[in-house]
Amino acid sequence: MNVFFRHFSLGVGTWFESWRFIFRNGLIHYFIYPILLSILLGMGAVALIRKGVDFVMSFVTPHLDYVAMPNSGWWERTLDVLADIGKYGISFILWIIAWYTFQKVSKYLILALMSPVMALLSEKTETILTGKLYPFDGQQLVRDIVRGIGLAIRNFFVEIFLTVILIWGLDLFLTIFIPPLGIILSPVFALLSFFIGAYFFGFSTMDYYNERQRLSFGESIKSVRNKKGIAIGNGTIFSLIFMIPVIGVTISTVTCTVAATLALNKEKESGKLA
């Protein structure tokens, strides 16, 4: 447990160090890429959600209009008003559901799309720290990108299974059959879900370093498990900052990638990196 808290403190502490490191070493331009990506994704999401909502409403609206016109007089006008309220209400709910879903998926989508930049940033950080140069290798860069995308997809489905199916499934079961216990444990389940998500985000930022150490995918999973405190500490910062609209994406992807590399380099220098 002492090791976990030491690692957690290291994961959080190196995030604060990352800011000074980024500005001192001229890495500010890496902030540009996630800014552009977040703008493009946001615009694409709005356009896609609008089309999706319009498509669903094209089926719903005729039924509401049919119900709204059975007779004449004040009753018809009342039904017209209710039908309009229903249309706007359903459309609003669809927008909320779609945007919430996008927010959940976008974290891993951004990790996948940002993997080339994050891999290069992690490599640059290590080079500054150690002086070790990594000659450009196009094939290796492609492998890094594929690995980063594959890891993001893998972590997304594992997190969904652990949080939505297991944790929230259990919470729903308890709420239905033992309501008081389900209500009492809901905050615990929410906190547990948050830290599970944080672990996988930290995992993604740490894997870039592990890959350069020539760790296989399985070896990287084992390595991160041994240093889960770093992953959760780094991922906690990532998750909290990511909640900030637009700039959250920019700050979290860059600073947390640098922080993960700083943390793992410190562990290596101390002889405790396994």
Secondary structure, 3 states (H helix, E strand, C coil): CHHHHHHHHHHHHHHHHHHHHHHHCCCHHHHHHHHHHHHHHHHHHHHHHHHHHHHHHHHHHHHHHHHCCCCCCHHHHHHHHHHHHHHHHHHHHHHHHHHHHHHHHHHHHHHHHCHHHHHHHHHHHHHHHHCCCCCCCHHHHHHHHHHHHHHHHHHHHHHHHHHHHHHHHHHHHHHHHCHHHHHHHHHHHHHHHHHHHHHHHHHHHHHHHHHHCCCCHHHHHHHHHHCHHHHHHHHHHHHHHHCCCCHHHHHHHHHHHHHHHHHHHHHHHCCCCC
